[in-house]
């Protein structure tokens, strides 16, 4: 008698920002349930194994099982900024570290709220000017059922995901930006497939992060 292996129920964490709207639409078409949260919250859920897979902050992905997918930009990102003031963004882990390793002063602002900010520095652009590499803000990782999630993310990467115009328009209105700006952001700024340049950038970011933490620890002793 043949035995059929039951497919594991997927538990995916989702960052509810414009940069992952195509992934959200992809999961929605497949009727895959998600748990929404900001990056720092998704990182905690992933660590506690409440979720099985997610785009987790790059700073947290170093020792995890991750795939060739992430949230990457070649130069400007527009949604990870350093603005007048001082402090970090509680929603972020990677961007706060990026500020530290670039040795910059200011208030970190990330995500959709960054679209409304003026007179700010784009952290991804500063990274590019310094290292001539793209920047990867998050990587898609899984802590179980690896083959299942690898198949899912490869399907997502294989074909450009079309987000309905009305969906983009509605999201843009919520953010207070034009539909054209939102569409340009998705079409020309954010991308998801990680190649050798992105992996080189990740390794450099991890190395610089480790150096920063070591120096900080030494300064305290």
C-alpha positions as CSV (number, residue, x, y, z in Angstrom):
1,X,0.0,0.0,0.0
2,X,1.4,3.4,-1.0
3,X,2.0,5.9,1.7
4,X,1.7,9.6,0.8
5,X,3.7,12.0,2.8
6,X,1.6,14.9,4.1
7,X,3.0,18.3,3.1
8,X,4.0,20.3,6.1
9,X,1.9,23.4,6.9
10,X,3.9,26.5,6.1
11,X,4.5,29.1,8.8
12,X,5.9,32.2,7.1
13,X,6.7,35.5,8.7
14,X,6.1,38.5,6.5
15,X,7.4,42.1,6.8
16,X,4.5,44.3,5.9
17,X,6.5,46.9,3.9
18,X,6.2,47.9,0.2
19,X,9.5,46.2,-0.6
20,X,7.8,42.8,-0.1
21,X,4.5,43.5,-1.7
22,X,5.3,41.2,-4.6
23,X,6.1,38.4,-2.3
24,X,2.9,39.0,-0.3
25,X,0.9,38.8,-3.6
26,X,2.7,35.6,-4.5
27,X,1.8,34.0,-1.2
28,X,-1.8,35.3,-1.4
29,X,-2.3,33.6,-4.8
30,X,-1.2,30.3,-3.2
31,X,-3.4,30.8,-0.1
32,X,-0.4,30.5,2.2
33,X,-1.1,32.1,5.6
34,X,1.4,34.6,7.0
35,X,2.3,36.2,10.3
36,X,3.0,39.9,9.8
37,X,5.5,42.1,11.6
38,X,8.3,44.6,11.4
39,X,11.8,43.2,10.7
40,X,12.9,43.2,14.4
41,X,9.7,41.4,15.4
42,X,10.0,38.8,12.6
43,X,13.6,38.1,13.7
44,X,12.4,37.3,17.2
45,X,9.6,35.0,15.9
46,X,12.1,33.2,13.7
47,X,14.6,32.7,16.5
48,X,11.9,31.3,18.8
49,X,10.8,29.0,16.0
50,X,7.3,30.4,16.0
51,X,7.7,30.8,12.2
52,X,9.6,28.4,10.0
53,X,10.7,30.8,7.2
54,X,10.9,34.5,6.5
55,X,13.0,37.3,5.0
56,X,15.0,37.9,8.2
57,X,17.4,40.8,8.7
58,X,20.8,40.2,7.1
59,X,22.6,40.7,10.5
60,X,20.6,37.7,11.8
61,X,21.1,35.5,8.8
62,X,24.8,34.8,9.1
63,X,24.5,31.4,10.7
64,X,21.1,30.4,9.4
65,X,20.1,28.2,6.5
66,X,19.3,30.8,3.8
67,X,18.6,30.7,0.1
68,X,19.6,32.8,-2.9
69,X,16.9,35.3,-2.2
70,X,16.9,38.5,-0.2
71,X,15.9,42.2,-0.2
72,X,18.7,43.9,-2.2
73,X,19.5,47.2,-3.9
74,X,22.2,48.2,-6.2
75,X,22.7,51.7,-4.9
76,X,19.9,53.9,-3.5
77,X,17.2,52.2,-1.4
78,X,15.0,55.3,-0.4
79,X,13.6,53.4,2.6
80,X,16.6,53.1,4.9
81,X,17.7,56.6,5.8
82,X,19.8,58.6,8.2
83,X,17.9,61.7,9.2
84,X,18.6,64.8,11.4
85,X,18.6,63.8,15.1
86,X,20.2,60.8,16.9
87,X,19.0,57.3,17.6
88,X,18.1,54.0,16.1
89,X,14.9,52.6,14.6
90,X,13.3,49.9,16.8
91,X,11.8,48.2,13.8
92,X,15.3,47.5,12.4
93,X,18.4,45.3,13.2
94,X,20.4,45.5,10.0
95,X,20.0,49.2,9.3
96,X,21.0,50.1,12.9
97,X,24.2,48.1,12.4
98,X,24.8,49.6,9.0
99,X,24.8,53.1,10.6
100,X,27.4,51.9,13.1
101,X,29.8,50.3,10.7
102,X,29.7,53.4,8.4
103,X,30.5,55.5,11.5
104,X,27.6,57.9,10.9
105,X,25.6,60.1,13.2
106,X,21.9,60.6,12.9
107,X,18.4,59.1,13.4
108,X,17.8,55.8,11.5
109,X,14.4,55.7,9.8
110,X,13.4,52.5,7.8
111,X,10.5,51.1,6.0
112,X,7.4,52.8,4.5
113,X,7.6,55.8,6.8
114,X,10.9,56.7,5.3
115,X,9.2,57.8,2.1
116,X,7.9,60.9,3.9
117,X,11.3,62.0,5.2
118,X,13.3,64.9,3.8
119,X,16.9,66.0,4.0
120,X,18.2,62.6,4.9
121,X,21.1,60.4,3.8
122,X,20.4,57.1,2.0
123,X,22.5,54.5,3.9
124,X,22.6,52.1,1.0
125,X,24.1,54.8,-1.2
126,X,26.8,55.6,1.4
127,X,27.6,51.8,1.5
128,X,27.8,51.7,-2.3
129,X,30.1,54.8,-2.5
130,X,32.4,53.2,0.1
131,X,32.5,49.6,-1.1
132,X,31.1,49.7,-4.7
133,X,28.8,46.8,-3.8
134,X,25.0,46.4,-3.6
135,X,23.5,46.0,-0.1
136,X,21.3,43.2,1.1
137,X,18.9,44.2,3.9
138,X,17.3,40.7,4.4
139,X,17.8,37.1,3.4
140,X,15.1,34.5,3.0
141,X,15.9,31.7,5.5
142,X,14.2,28.6,6.9
143,X,14.7,26.7,10.1
144,X,12.9,23.5,9.0
145,X,11.3,21.9,5.9
146,X,14.2,23.3,3.8
147,X,13.3,21.6,0.6
148,X,9.7,22.8,0.8
149,X,10.8,26.4,1.3
150,X,13.6,26.2,-1.3
151,X,11.0,25.1,-3.9
152,X,8.7,28.0,-2.8
153,X,11.3,30.7,-3.0
154,X,12.7,29.4,-6.3
155,X,9.2,29.6,-7.8
156,X,9.0,33.2,-6.6
157,X,12.3,34.1,-8.1
158,X,11.7,32.3,-11.4
159,X,9.2,34.8,-12.7
160,X,8.8,38.5,-12.1
161,X,5.7,38.9,-9.9
162,X,3.2,41.3,-11.2
163,X,1.4,43.3,-8.6
164,X,-2.0,44.6,-9.9
165,X,-1.9,48.3,-10.6
166,X,-4.9,49.0,-8.3
167,X,-3.1,47.2,-5.5
168,X,0.0,49.4,-5.9
169,X,-2.3,52.5,-6.2
170,X,-4.0,51.6,-2.9
171,X,-0.8,51.0,-1.1
172,X,0.8,54.2,-2.5
173,X,-2.2,56.2,-1.3
174,X,-1.8,54.7,2.2
175,X,1.9,55.8,2.2
176,X,1.2,59.3,0.9
177,X,3.3,58.8,-2.3
178,X,2.3,58.6,-6.0
179,X,1.5,55.4,-7.7
180,X,4.4,56.1,-10.1
181,X,6.9,56.4,-7.2
182,X,5.7,53.1,-5.7
183,X,5.8,51.3,-9.0
184,X,9.3,52.7,-9.8
185,X,10.5,51.5,-6.4
186,X,9.3,48.0,-7.0
187,X,10.4,47.8,-10.7
188,X,13.8,49.6,-10.5
189,X,15.1,49.8,-7.0
190,X,14.3,46.6,-5.0
191,X,15.3,43.1,-6.3
192,X,15.3,39.7,-4.7
193,X,17.7,37.3,-6.5
194,X,21.1,37.1,-4.8
195,X,24.2,36.5,-7.0
196,X,27.9,36.6,-6.3
197,X,28.1,40.3,-5.8
198,X,25.3,40.3,-3.3
199,X,26.9,37.4,-1.4
200,X,30.2,39.2,-1.4
201,X,28.4,42.3,0.0
202,X,26.8,40.1,2.7
203,X,30.1,38.6,3.8
204,X,31.7,42.1,4.0
205,X,28.8,43.4,6.0
206,X,29.0,40.4,8.5
207,X,32.8,41.0,8.8
208,X,32.4,44.7,9.4
209,X,29.7,44.0,12.0
210,X,31.9,41.5,13.8
211,X,34.7,44.1,13.8
212,X,32.4,46.8,15.2
213,X,31.2,44.5,18.0
214,X,34.7,43.4,18.9
215,X,35.9,47.0,19.1
216,X,32.9,48.1,21.1
217,X,33.6,45.2,23.6
218,X,37.3,46.1,23.8
219,X,36.4,49.8,24.5
220,X,34.3,48.7,27.5
221,X,37.0,46.6,29.0
